[in-house]
Amino acid sequence: MPDDDNDVGRQMAPYLTLGAQLAAAVLIMFFVGRWLDAKLNTSPWCMVGGLMFGIGAGLFQFIRTVLDLAKKEEK
């Protein structure tokens, strides 16, 4: 029985990290934008740009990962 629990955990692991990956991309680019705004005195434009880039990149990675996982499940 413990092998079944371990197998389920292994199958769920990629899905459990998707939210954290999306949040990390958004937060990292937000703070990079804030840092650039402080250096270039362009507040809030780099922050907004970084936030938009982080959202786009995070969603792209999220969708790509979900599609890859769906293909693996079909096999």
C-alpha positions as CSV (number, residue, x, y, z in Angstrom):
1,M,0.0,0.0,0.0
2,P,2.8,2.6,0.7
3,D,4.0,2.1,-2.9
4,D,0.6,3.4,-4.1
5,D,0.8,6.5,-2.0
6,N,4.3,7.2,-3.2
7,D,3.2,6.7,-6.8
8,V,0.3,9.2,-6.4
9,G,2.7,11.7,-4.9
10,R,5.1,11.4,-7.8
11,Q,2.2,11.9,-10.3
12,M,0.9,15.0,-8.5
13,A,4.3,16.7,-7.9
14,P,4.5,18.5,-11.3
15,Y,1.0,19.9,-10.9
16,L,1.7,21.1,-7.3
17,T,4.6,23.3,-8.4
18,L,2.7,25.1,-11.2
19,G,1.3,27.8,-9.0
20,A,4.6,28.5,-7.3
21,Q,6.3,28.8,-10.7
22,L,3.8,31.3,-11.9
23,A,4.0,33.3,-8.8
24,A,7.8,33.3,-8.8
25,A,7.9,34.6,-12.4
26,V,5.6,37.5,-11.6
27,L,7.2,38.4,-8.3
28,I,10.8,38.2,-9.6
29,M,10.0,40.5,-12.6
30,F,8.0,42.9,-10.4
31,F,11.1,43.4,-8.1
32,V,13.5,43.6,-11.0
33,G,11.3,46.4,-12.4
34,R,11.2,48.2,-9.1
35,W,15.0,47.9,-8.8
36,L,15.3,49.4,-12.4
37,D,12.9,52.2,-11.5
38,A,15.1,53.1,-8.5
39,K,18.3,53.1,-10.7
40,L,16.8,54.9,-13.7
41,N,14.3,57.1,-11.9
42,T,11.5,56.0,-14.2
43,S,8.9,55.1,-11.5
44,P,6.6,53.2,-12.1
45,W,7.2,52.3,-15.8
46,C,9.8,49.6,-15.4
47,M,7.9,48.0,-12.5
48,V,4.7,47.9,-14.7
49,G,6.7,46.5,-17.6
50,G,8.4,43.9,-15.5
51,L,5.0,42.9,-14.0
52,M,3.5,42.5,-17.4
53,F,6.5,40.6,-18.7
54,G,6.4,38.3,-15.6
55,I,2.7,37.6,-16.1
56,G,3.2,36.8,-19.8
57,A,6.2,34.6,-19.2
58,G,4.7,32.9,-16.2
59,L,1.5,32.1,-18.1
60,F,3.5,30.9,-21.1
61,Q,5.5,28.5,-18.9
62,F,2.3,27.4,-17.1
63,I,0.5,26.5,-20.3
64,R,3.5,24.8,-21.8
65,T,4.0,22.7,-18.7
66,V,0.3,21.7,-18.6
67,L,0.3,20.7,-22.2
68,D,3.5,18.6,-21.8
69,L,2.0,16.9,-18.8
70,A,-1.2,16.1,-20.7
71,K,0.8,14.6,-23.5
72,K,2.7,12.4,-21.0
73,E,-0.6,11.2,-19.5
74,E,-2.0,10.2,-22.9
75,K,0.9,7.8,-23.6
